[in-house]
Amino acid sequence: KLKTVDTIISSDTPFGIPSNPKSSKKTPFNVYSIPSKDQDTLLYHIEKGVRKIEYVKSSEISKNKQDVDMYKVFITGAAGSGDDPKVMGNPEYGPKNSVCSQSYLYAPFDTEIEAKNFIKHIKTKFFRVLVSAIKITQSAPKRVYKFVPLETLNNTSDIDWSKTISEIDQQLYKKYELSEDEIAFIEEKVQPMD
């Protein structure tokens, strides 16, 4: 059975950090704007609509601790609309020793190259049109990725990840034997992502 992307995406509130960690009444979380010996774990979060990277203490992270030291790709848990031509927000690369707030979901990887190739995969129109088949609102939980095949993301892949995003799309169209009509539909419906 074909493995799909939803199998590697985290669930909601992945590290137990709320969307608004600094101002949450229910689950306040200490966030620091500068790193120190204690507070050196990168926190990816969104504050007043702006993506930010600040710091937290790794000792205060309670959920998914095993993934803190893996390479990650952060994906916003909500973006656009159900009919948005981009389908989802731009993914972000997370190095080792990073976490995210509830604003994001994440996928963990053993290597930097796999994480960076996953970002390229997300940026393909092929990936995003399959997400759009399920994503009908702004919300983008883990289940919206269940139609997207999980590709091999290292150099043993049958996809050449060193190519441009549009060339990777062409490889995916060929691999999954899409018709000219299907390709034309995807190319028209989904906007490129920078």
C-alpha positions in Angstrom: 0.0 0.0 0.0 1.2 3.5 -0.9 2.4 5.4 2.1 0.9 8.9 2.3 2.1 12.2 3.8 -0.5 12.3 6.6 1.5 9.4 8.2 4.4 11.7 9.0 2.6 14.9 9.9 2.1 15.8 13.6 -1.2 16.2 15.2 -2.5 19.5 16.6 -0.5 21.5 19.3 2.5 19.3 18.5 4.8 20.4 21.3 2.1 21.4 23.8 2.8 25.1 23.1 -0.3 27.3 22.4 -0.7 29.5 19.3 -0.2 32.6 21.4 2.3 31.4 24.0 3.1 34.7 25.5 -0.6 35.8 26.1 -2.4 32.5 26.6 -4.5 32.5 29.8 -5.1 28.8 29.7 -1.6 27.5 29.0 1.0 30.3 29.2 4.4 29.4 28.0 7.7 31.2 28.6 9.1 32.6 25.4 12.4 34.6 25.2 13.5 36.9 22.4 17.2 36.2 23.0 18.9 32.8 23.6 20.9 31.8 26.6 22.4 28.5 27.9 18.9 27.4 29.2 16.7 28.9 26.6 18.3 27.8 23.4 15.5 25.8 21.6 14.2 27.7 18.6 10.4 28.3 18.7 8.6 28.9 15.4 5.3 30.8 16.1 3.0 33.4 14.6 2.4 36.6 16.6 -0.2 39.1 15.3 0.0 37.6 11.8 3.8 37.7 11.6 6.0 34.6 11.6 8.6 34.8 14.4 11.5 32.7 15.6 12.2 33.1 19.3 13.5 30.8 22.1 12.1 28.4 24.8 13.7 26.1 27.4 13.8 22.5 26.2 13.2 21.4 29.8 9.7 23.0 29.5 8.7 21.0 26.4 6.4 18.1 27.4 5.1 16.8 24.1 7.0 15.0 21.3 10.3 15.6 23.1 11.8 12.8 20.9 11.5 15.1 17.8 13.1 18.2 19.2 16.5 17.1 17.9 15.3 16.0 14.5 15.3 18.1 11.3 11.8 19.4 10.7 9.5 21.1 8.2 6.9 23.4 9.8 3.5 23.8 8.0 0.9 26.3 9.1 -2.2 24.6 10.5 -4.4 27.1 8.7 -3.9 29.0 5.5 -5.8 30.6 2.6 -9.3 29.4 2.0 -10.7 26.2 0.6 -10.5 27.7 -2.8 -7.1 29.4 -2.6 -4.9 29.0 -5.6 -1.8 28.4 -3.4 -3.8 26.0 -1.2 -1.4 26.2 1.8 1.1 28.5 3.5 4.8 28.4 2.7 6.5 25.7 4.6 9.5 26.5 6.9 12.7 24.5 7.5 13.4 23.8 11.1 16.9 22.8 12.1 17.7 20.4 15.0 16.7 21.8 18.4 13.6 23.5 17.2 9.9 23.4 18.1 6.7 25.1 17.0 3.5 26.6 18.5 0.0 25.3 17.8 0.0 27.6 14.7 2.0 24.9 12.9 2.1 21.2 12.3 5.4 19.5 11.5 7.1 16.5 9.8 10.3 15.2 11.4 13.3 13.9 9.4 16.6 12.2 10.1 18.6 14.4 7.6 18.6 18.0 6.5 18.4 16.9 2.8 15.2 15.0 3.4 13.6 17.9 5.1 14.7 20.3 2.4 13.4 17.9 -0.3 10.1 17.6 1.5 9.8 21.4 1.2 10.3 21.1 -2.5 7.6 18.4 -2.6 5.1 20.7 -0.8 5.9 23.4 -3.2 4.9 21.3 -6.2 1.5 21.8 -7.7 1.0 18.0 -7.7 1.3 18.0 -3.8 -1.0 21.0 -3.3 -3.8 19.9 -5.7 -4.0 16.6 -3.8 -4.3 18.6 -0.5 -7.0 20.8 -2.1 -9.1 17.7 -2.7 -9.7 17.5 1.1 -9.0 21.0 2.3 -12.2 22.9 2.0 -11.7 25.6 4.6 -8.8 27.6 6.0 -8.1 24.7 8.4 -5.3 22.3 7.4 -5.2 19.4 9.9 -3.1 16.3 9.4 -5.9 14.5 7.5 -5.8 16.9 4.5 -2.5 15.1 3.5 -4.0 11.6 3.2 -4.2 11.7 -0.7 -0.6 12.8 -1.1 1.9 10.0 -1.8 5.0 10.0 0.5 7.9 10.1 -1.8 11.4 8.9 -1.0 13.2 12.1 -0.1 16.8 11.1 -0.2 19.2 10.4 -3.1 17.7 6.9 -3.6 14.4 8.4 -4.9 13.1 8.0 -8.4 12.4 11.7 -8.3 15.4 14.0 -9.0 15.0 16.6 -6.1 17.8 18.7 -7.4 15.6 20.0 -10.3 13.4 23.1 -10.2 9.9 22.8 -8.7 8.2 22.8 -12.1 10.6 20.1 -13.3 9.8 18.0 -10.2 6.1 18.5 -11.0 6.7 17.1 -14.5 8.4 14.0 -13.0 5.5 13.5 -10.6 2.9 13.8 -13.4 4.8 11.2 -15.4 5.3 8.9 -12.4 1.6 8.9 -11.6 0.6 8.7 -15.3 -1.6 11.9 -15.3 -3.4 12.7 -18.5 -2.9 15.9 -20.4 -6.3 17.1 -19.2 -5.4 16.4 -15.5 -2.0 18.2 -15.9 -3.7 21.2 -17.6 -6.2 21.4 -14.8 -3.5 21.3 -12.1 -1.3 23.9 -13.9 -4.3 26.3 -14.2 -5.8 25.8 -10.8 -2.7 25.9 -8.5 -0.4 28.9 -8.4 3.4 28.5 -8.1 4.8 28.9 -4.6 8.0 30.9 -4.1 
